[in-house]
Amino acid sequence: MLEKMIETLKQNPRRIVFTEGCDARIQTAASRLHKEGFLTPVLIGVPEEVTAAAKAAGIDIDGIEIVDINTFPDFEKMVATMVELRRGKMDEATCRANLKKSNYFGTMYVKMGYADALLGGATYSTADTVRPALQLVKCKPGHKIVTSCFILHRPKADGSEEIYAMGDCAINIDPTDDELVEIAQGTAETARVFGMEPRVAMLSYSSKGSGKGESVDKVRSATAKLQALHPDYDVDGEFQFDCAFVPEVAALKAPDSKVAGHANVFIFPEINAGNIAYKMAQRFGGFEAIGPVMAGLNAPINDLSRGCNADEVYKMAIITAALK
């Protein structure tokens, strides 16, 4: 699944900064990336502490760049840039204090072009990844929110694979119809990074008018807006999940739809449904859940689960660096 991304990165060298340089999972993934050579890892931390932690864990990080916040030569330039970005919202003392934290420092490190991408959150919350990203890197033109999705992947017995995208399962709690539009756009963009041609199903407890209510109206409105905005890929709804996924059910409930029964991108009306659904697919269906993969920011920045392992860090680093 990652082979095409790796080939892309070989042709377009990138640097990715890890905000938690002393973490053994981060170090293990960074060591692997450094040895394979298609992506340059950078660790944030006090060099003596990072190398001591690696030595204690038996991890080879020789040759990997370590950036020390306390001795970074352009720190004052970084402070001045952040003061300008946060003018009227943070004074210099607050900016300086925040930049002593690895999540803010790492985000500014990307903002100022020292690295192309950031991966963090192995030891802190999603909010602590998203907040500095919104404040400093900010949203892409035309985007008002950061969105996220999970990629669900499962190999098949014949050697092929199943791959789906589900959003938003991690960030936006109860999105409006316009926010659902952004969630669908971000999820479709991410699906394309994974080599998928998006067929987007807007999910509900209703299929094409079979149910009523504010939630149904919201999904129906978002679907209409998406169809107007994106003739470049198929979008339809509102669908119950079986209508979106099972061709026989789709033939009964939405016989004229190009998406029904064939969807590979699933957009949920709110976070409860999305979070429950992807975890059920993961635990009941044996899918690997990769993410959350964030979209809508001006630079590739992603958040790790605090329960992640080194292999997940490695994969998320590749995915993050491959994002546009």
C-alpha positions as CSV (number, residue, x, y, z in Angstrom):
1,M,0.0,0.0,0.0
2,L,2.9,2.4,0.7
3,E,5.1,1.4,-2.2
4,K,3.9,4.2,-4.5
5,M,4.4,6.8,-1.8
6,I,7.9,5.6,-1.2
7,E,8.7,5.8,-4.9
8,T,7.3,9.3,-4.9
9,L,9.4,10.3,-1.9
10,K,12.5,8.8,-3.6
11,Q,11.9,11.3,-6.5
12,N,11.0,14.2,-4.2
13,P,13.3,14.2,-1.1
14,R,11.6,15.5,2.0
15,R,12.4,16.2,5.7
16,I,10.0,15.2,8.4
17,V,10.4,16.5,12.0
18,F,9.4,14.3,15.0
19,T,8.5,16.4,18.1
20,E,9.2,13.6,20.6
21,G,12.9,12.7,20.0
22,C,13.4,10.7,23.2
23,D,10.5,8.3,22.6
24,A,11.7,4.8,21.7
25,R,8.9,4.3,19.1
26,I,9.8,7.5,17.3
27,Q,13.5,6.6,17.4
28,T,12.9,3.1,16.0
29,A,10.9,4.5,13.1
30,A,13.4,7.3,12.5
31,S,16.2,4.7,12.5
32,R,14.4,2.7,9.9
33,L,13.7,5.7,7.7
34,H,17.2,6.9,8.0
35,K,18.7,3.6,6.9
36,E,16.2,3.2,4.0
37,G,17.1,6.7,2.8
38,F,14.0,7.9,1.0
39,L,12.9,10.3,3.8
40,T,15.1,12.4,6.1
41,P,14.0,12.2,9.8
42,V,14.8,15.0,12.2
43,L,14.4,14.5,16.0
44,I,13.6,17.4,18.4
45,G,15.2,17.0,21.8
46,V,18.3,17.6,23.9
47,P,21.0,15.6,22.1
48,E,22.5,14.1,25.2
49,E,19.1,12.9,26.4
50,V,18.0,11.6,23.0
51,T,21.2,9.6,22.4
52,A,21.1,8.3,26.0
53,A,17.6,7.1,25.5
54,A,18.5,5.5,22.2
55,K,21.5,3.7,23.7
56,A,19.4,2.4,26.7
57,A,16.9,1.0,24.2
58,G,19.4,-0.4,21.8
59,I,18.3,1.8,18.9
60,D,20.8,3.0,16.3
61,I,20.2,6.7,15.6
62,D,23.8,7.5,14.4
63,G,23.6,10.1,11.6
64,I,20.1,11.3,12.4
65,E,19.9,15.1,12.9
66,I,18.8,16.1,16.4
67,V,17.6,19.7,16.9
68,D,17.9,21.2,20.4
69,I,15.4,24.0,21.1
70,N,17.7,25.5,23.6
71,T,20.6,26.0,21.2
72,F,18.8,26.4,17.9
73,P,20.6,29.2,16.1
74,D,17.5,30.8,14.6
75,F,15.4,30.7,17.7
76,E,15.1,34.5,18.0
77,K,14.1,34.7,14.3
78,M,11.5,32.0,15.1
79,V,10.2,34.0,18.0
80,A,9.9,37.2,15.9
81,T,8.0,35.3,13.2
82,M,5.6,33.8,15.6
83,V,4.9,37.2,17.3
84,E,4.0,38.5,13.8
85,L,1.8,35.5,13.1
86,R,0.0,35.8,16.4
87,R,-0.1,39.6,16.6
88,G,-2.8,40.8,18.9
89,K,-3.3,37.2,20.3
90,M,0.0,36.3,21.9
91,D,2.7,38.7,23.2
92,E,6.4,38.0,22.8
93,A,6.8,36.4,26.2
94,T,3.9,33.9,25.5
95,C,5.3,33.1,22.0
96,R,8.8,32.5,23.5
97,A,7.4,30.2,26.2
98,N,5.3,28.3,23.7
99,L,8.3,27.8,21.4
100,K,10.1,26.1,24.2
101,K,7.5,23.3,23.8
102,S,8.3,20.8,21.1
103,N,4.8,20.9,19.5
104,Y,5.0,24.6,18.9
105,F,8.7,24.6,18.0
106,G,8.2,21.7,15.6
107,T,5.3,23.5,13.9
108,M,7.3,26.7,13.4
109,Y,10.2,24.6,12.2
110,V,7.9,23.4,9.3
111,K,6.3,26.9,8.9
112,M,9.7,28.4,8.4
113,G,10.8,25.8,5.9
114,Y,13.4,23.9,7.9
115,A,11.3,20.7,7.4
116,D,8.5,19.7,5.0
117,A,6.3,17.8,7.4
118,L,5.7,17.1,11.1
119,L,4.5,14.0,13.0
120,G,3.8,14.2,16.7
121,G,1.4,13.2,19.5
122,A,2.9,9.9,20.7
123,T,2.8,11.4,24.2
124,Y,0.4,14.3,23.9
125,S,-3.2,14.9,22.8
126,T,-4.6,15.5,19.3
127,A,-5.5,19.0,20.4
128,D,-1.9,19.8,21.2
129,T,-1.0,18.8,17.6
130,V,-3.9,20.6,15.9
131,R,-3.8,23.9,18.0
132,P,-0.3,25.1,17.0
133,A,-0.9,23.9,13.4
134,L,-4.1,26.1,13.2
135,Q,-2.4,29.0,14.8
136,L,0.9,29.0,12.8
137,V,0.6,26.9,9.6
138,K,-3.2,27.7,9.2
139,C,-5.7,26.3,6.8
140,K,-5.3,26.1,3.0
141,P,-7.1,28.8,1.0
142,G,-10.8,27.8,0.7
143,H,-10.7,25.7,3.9
144,K,-12.0,26.9,7.3
145,I,-11.4,23.8,9.3
146,V,-8.9,20.9,9.7
147,T,-10.5,17.6,8.9
148,S,-9.4,14.0,9.4
149,C,-10.0,10.5,8.1
150,F,-8.9,6.9,8.7
151,I,-7.7,4.6,6.0
152,L,-9.0,1.1,6.5
153,H,-6.9,-1.6,4.8
154,R,-7.2,-5.3,4.7
155,P,-5.3,-7.8,2.4
156,K,-7.4,-10.4,0.6
157,A,-6.7,-14.1,0.1
158,D,-6.1,-13.7,-3.6
159,G,-3.3,-11.2,-2.9
160,S,-5.3,-8.1,-3.7
161,E,-6.4,-5.6,-1.0
162,E,-9.5,-3.8,0.3
163,I,-9.0,-0.1,1.0
164,Y,-11.5,2.5,2.2
165,A,-11.5,6.0,3.7
166,M,-13.7,7.1,6.6
167,G,-14.1,10.7,7.9
168,D,-14.4,12.5,10.2
169,C,-13.7,10.0,13.0
170,A,-11.4,12.1,15.2
171,I,-11.6,15.9,15.1
172,N,-15.0,17.5,14.1
173,I,-17.6,16.5,16.7
174,D,-20.9,17.7,15.2
175,P,-20.2,19.3,11.8
176,T,-22.5,21.6,9.9
177,D,-23.4,20.9,6.3
178,D,-20.6,23.2,5.1
179,E,-18.2,21.4,7.4
180,L,-19.3,18.1,6.1
181,V,-18.4,19.4,2.6
182,E,-14.9,20.1,3.8
183,I,-14.6,16.7,5.6
184,A,-15.6,15.0,2.3
185,Q,-13.2,17.1,0.3
186,G,-10.3,16.4,2.6
187,T,-11.1,12.7,2.8
188,A,-11.4,12.4,-1.0
189,E,-8.0,14.2,-1.4
190,T,-6.4,11.7,1.1
191,A,-8.0,8.8,-0.7
192,R,-6.3,9.9,-3.9
193,V,-2.9,10.0,-2.1
194,F,-3.5,6.3,-1.4
195,G,-4.2,5.6,-5.0
196,M,-8.0,5.4,-4.7
197,E,-10.4,7.0,-7.2
198,P,-13.0,8.5,-4.7
199,R,-16.6,7.3,-4.8
200,V,-18.0,9.3,-1.9
201,A,-21.0,8.2,0.1
202,M,-22.6,10.7,2.5
203,L,-24.0,8.5,5.3
204,S,-27.1,8.7,7.3
205,Y,-29.9,6.6,8.9
206,S,-31.9,7.5,5.8
207,S,-31.5,6.4,2.1
208,K,-32.7,8.8,-0.4
209,G,-35.6,10.2,1.7
210,S,-36.6,7.1,3.6
211,G,-36.0,8.9,6.9
212,K,-36.5,12.5,8.1
213,G,-34.9,14.8,10.6
214,E,-32.4,17.6,11.0
215,S,-29.4,15.2,10.6
216,V,-30.8,13.8,7.4
217,D,-31.4,17.4,6.1
218,K,-27.8,18.3,6.9
219,V,-26.4,15.3,5.0
220,R,-28.7,15.9,2.1
221,S,-27.7,19.6,1.9
222,A,-23.9,18.7,2.1
223,T,-24.4,16.2,-0.7
224,A,-26.0,18.7,-3.0
225,K,-23.2,21.2,-2.3
226,L,-20.5,18.6,-3.0
227,Q,-22.1,17.5,-6.2
228,A,-22.0,21.1,-7.4
229,L,-18.4,21.7,-6.3
230,H,-16.9,18.4,-7.5
231,P,-17.8,17.0,-10.9
232,D,-14.3,15.5,-10.8
233,Y,-15.4,12.5,-8.6
234,D,-18.7,10.8,-7.8
235,V,-20.6,11.9,-4.7
236,D,-24.0,10.7,-3.6
237,G,-26.3,10.4,-0.6
238,E,-27.9,10.4,1.8
239,F,-27.3,6.7,2.2
240,Q,-27.6,4.1,4.9
241,F,-24.3,2.1,5.0
242,D,-25.8,-1.0,3.5
243,C,-27.1,1.1,0.5
244,A,-23.6,2.6,0.1
245,F,-21.7,-0.7,0.3
246,V,-23.8,-3.6,-0.8
247,P,-24.8,-3.7,-4.5
248,E,-27.9,-5.8,-4.0
249,V,-29.2,-3.4,-1.4
250,A,-28.2,-0.4,-3.6
251,A,-30.2,-1.9,-6.5
252,L,-33.3,-1.7,-4.3
253,K,-32.8,1.6,-2.5
254,A,-30.9,3.8,-5.0
255,P,-31.0,2.0,-8.4
256,D,-29.9,5.1,-10.4
257,S,-26.8,6.0,-8.3
258,K,-23.2,5.5,-9.5
259,V,-22.0,5.5,-5.9
260,A,-24.5,3.3,-4.1
261,G,-23.2,-0.2,-3.7
262,H,-19.7,0.8,-4.8
263,A,-18.6,3.5,-2.4
264,N,-15.0,3.6,-1.1
265,V,-15.1,6.9,0.8
266,F,-17.6,7.1,3.7
267,I,-18.5,10.4,5.3
268,F,-20.3,10.3,8.7
269,P,-22.8,12.9,9.9
270,E,-21.0,13.3,13.2
271,I,-18.0,12.0,15.2
272,N,-19.9,9.4,17.3
273,A,-20.9,7.4,14.2
274,G,-17.5,7.7,12.5
275,N,-15.4,6.8,15.5
276,I,-17.6,3.8,16.4
277,A,-17.7,2.6,12.8
278,Y,-14.0,2.6,12.1
279,K,-13.2,0.9,15.4
280,M,-15.8,-1.8,14.6
281,A,-14.3,-2.3,11.1
282,Q,-10.9,-2.6,12.8
283,R,-11.9,-5.0,15.5
284,F,-14.7,-7.0,13.9
285,G,-13.5,-6.9,10.3
286,G,-9.7,-7.3,10.8
287,F,-8.9,-4.0,9.0
288,E,-5.8,-2.1,9.8
289,A,-6.8,1.5,10.7
290,I,-4.2,4.1,9.6
291,G,-4.7,7.6,10.9
292,P,-6.1,9.9,11.8
293,V,-4.7,11.5,8.6
294,M,-5.4,15.3,8.7
295,A,-6.3,17.5,5.7
296,G,-6.9,21.2,5.1
297,L,-3.6,22.5,6.5
298,N,-1.0,24.5,4.5
299,A,1.6,21.8,5.4
300,P,1.6,18.1,6.1
301,I,1.1,17.7,9.8
302,N,-0.3,14.6,11.5
303,D,-1.1,13.3,14.9
304,L,-0.2,9.9,16.4
305,S,-2.2,7.8,18.8
306,R,-0.6,7.6,22.2
307,G,-1.0,3.9,21.9
308,C,0.9,3.7,18.6
309,N,3.8,1.3,18.0
310,A,7.0,1.9,16.0
311,D,5.6,0.3,12.8
312,E,2.6,2.7,12.9
313,V,5.0,5.7,13.4
314,Y,7.0,4.5,10.4
315,K,3.9,4.2,8.2
316,M,2.4,7.5,9.4
317,A,5.7,9.3,8.6
318,I,5.6,8.0,5.0
319,I,1.9,9.0,4.6
320,T,2.5,12.4,6.2
321,A,5.5,13.2,4.0
322,A,3.6,12.1,0.9
323,L,0.7,14.5,1.5
324,K,0.6,17.7,-0.5
